[in-house]
């Protein structure tokens, strides 16, 4: 709730000369009739406190005679106006521009749905290069400076089969298309888009895969070497051989 309405308020108790300061009250209250021209070009949207609800509130204390130090504060209205006064923008011009922009957006040719177009626009902005470079990289399978995450993002940007068909079928003026569709339109005429980006992803992953496989191979080679050089294993194999010869042939030597 806002301050009390001007001219209203519960009189302070024990004061014989009124105790209300009309001028100070006018400073807190909202005018019954707003001025033709507001000082700051806008107003506070508050509701005055009714007289019956004013009792036992801070506003009653402020309006009391013993609160004169509060009411006599020097408020720098000139500073307030300098900092916050409306610059008086031409609202007609602003509305006209907004209307023209909305009309322009309405007249644009859209092929992707709005949510998909928004996601593509965000991802393309995060690539670090424009749509023309994306097309060149896809043509030449150039992965220089690209990360696995960046290529996965490229894959999400590429139009799917349905979008490719709709983009390729458009025969109108490219300039009339929405910005996202203009960027994706050249990609619709490239063959095997998904296969290209998958190959590029594999090319980026290959060095890491090779390192991981080399480590695994080295471990296998070391394990095989330990097995072949193990004297304990040779002893176990010899015992197995002699037991087998005895069971099968009654031989007690180590010959097979």
SVG drawing of the C-alpha trace seen along z (x, -y; Angstrom):
<svg xmlns="http://www.w3.org/2000/svg" viewBox="-12 -25 73 123">
<polyline fill="none" stroke="black" stroke-width="0.4" points="0.0,0.0 1.2,-3.5 1.1,-6.7 -2.1,-8.2 -4.2,-10.3 -3.7,-14.1 -5.9,-15.8 -6.7,-12.7 -5.2,-11.0 -6.0,-10.4 -5.2,-13.4 -2.4,-12.8 -3.5,-12.3 -2.9,-15.0 -2.3,-17.8 -4.5,-20.8 -3.5,-22.7 -4.3,-20.1 -0.9,-18.4 -1.2,-17.8 1.0,-19.5 -1.0,-19.9 2.1,-20.7 4.0,-17.7 1.0,-15.5 0.7,-16.7 4.3,-15.6 3.4,-12.0 0.0,-11.7 -1.1,-11.0 -3.0,-13.9 -6.7,-13.3 -6.3,-14.6 -3.0,-14.0 -1.3,-17.0 -1.6,-17.5 2.1,-17.0 3.8,-14.6 7.2,-16.0 9.0,-12.8 6.8,-11.7 5.5,-8.8 3.9,-8.1 4.0,-5.8 1.2,-3.2 0.1,-3.1 -3.1,-3.2 -3.7,-5.8 -4.4,-4.5 -7.9,-5.3 -8.5,-7.3 -9.9,-4.4 -6.7,-2.3 -4.2,-5.0 -4.1,-4.5 -1.1,-2.8 0.9,-3.1 4.2,-4.8 2.3,-7.4 0.4,-8.5 3.7,-9.0 5.2,-10.9 2.1,-13.2 2.3,-13.8 3.6,-17.2 6.5,-15.5 7.8,-14.1 8.7,-17.6 12.4,-16.6 11.2,-13.9 8.8,-16.2 11.4,-19.0 13.8,-16.9 15.3,-18.7 14.3,-16.6 16.3,-17.5 13.6,-17.4 15.9,-19.0 18.3,-16.0 15.4,-13.6 14.2,-15.3 17.7,-15.3 18.3,-11.6 14.9,-10.2 12.8,-12.6 11.5,-11.0 13.4,-12.0 10.1,-12.2 10.8,-9.5 8.6,-9.6 6.3,-6.7 4.6,-7.0 7.9,-6.3 8.8,-3.4 5.4,-1.8 5.7,-2.3 9.1,-0.6 7.8,2.3 4.9,2.6 7.1,2.6 9.4,5.2 6.5,7.4 5.1,7.0 8.5,7.9 8.7,11.0 5.3,12.0 6.2,11.7 9.3,13.8 9.3,17.3 9.6,19.9 10.3,23.6 11.5,24.7 9.2,24.4 10.0,21.6 11.5,23.6 13.8,25.5 14.8,22.3 15.6,20.7 17.7,23.6 19.6,23.7 20.3,19.9 21.7,20.3 23.9,23.3 25.2,21.5 26.1,18.5 28.2,20.7 30.1,22.4 32.6,19.5 32.2,19.3 29.5,18.5 27.3,20.7 29.4,20.3 32.5,21.7 30.4,24.5 29.5,25.4 33.1,25.2 34.2,27.5 31.6,30.0 32.6,30.0 36.3,30.5 35.9,32.5 38.1,29.9 38.3,30.6 41.2,28.2 40.5,26.3 37.3,28.3 36.5,30.3 34.3,33.3 31.8,31.2 31.8,28.6 31.2,31.3 28.3,32.8 26.9,29.3 27.3,29.1 25.4,32.4 22.5,30.9 22.4,27.9 22.2,29.8 18.7,30.0 17.1,33.4 15.7,35.2 12.3,33.5 13.9,30.1 16.3,30.8 13.3,31.6 11.4,28.5 14.4,26.3 15.4,27.7 11.8,27.4 11.7,23.7 11.9,21.8 11.2,18.2 13.5,15.3 16.1,16.4 16.1,12.9 12.5,13.4 13.5,16.4 14.1,16.1 17.8,15.7 18.0,19.3 16.5,20.7 18.9,18.6 21.9,20.1 20.6,23.7 19.4,23.4 22.8,24.1 23.3,27.2 20.1,28.7 21.9,29.3 24.9,31.1 24.9,34.9 25.3,37.2 25.3,34.5 25.1,36.8 27.7,39.1 30.1,36.2 29.8,34.9 30.0,38.5 33.3,39.0 34.6,35.6 33.7,36.7 35.6,39.9 38.6,38.0 38.7,35.8 38.3,38.8 40.9,41.0 44.0,39.7 42.5,40.2 41.2,43.6 44.7,44.6 46.3,43.5 43.7,45.5 44.2,48.6 48.0,48.3 47.8,48.3 45.7,51.4 47.9,53.2 51.0,52.4 49.3,53.9 48.5,57.0 52.0,57.4 53.4,56.9 51.0,59.5 52.0,62.0 55.7,61.5 55.1,62.1 53.3,65.3 55.9,66.6 58.7,65.8 57.0,67.2 59.0,70.1 56.0,70.9 53.8,71.4 56.5,73.6 56.6,75.8 52.8,76.1 52.7,77.1 55.5,79.7 53.5,81.3 50.4,81.4 52.4,83.0 53.8,85.8 50.4,86.5 48.9,86.8 51.6,89.1 51.2,91.3 47.4,91.4 47.4,92.1 50.5,94.2 51.8,95.2 54.9,93.3 56.7,91.6 59.0,89.3 58.3,85.9 58.0,87.0 54.7,86.3"/>
</svg>
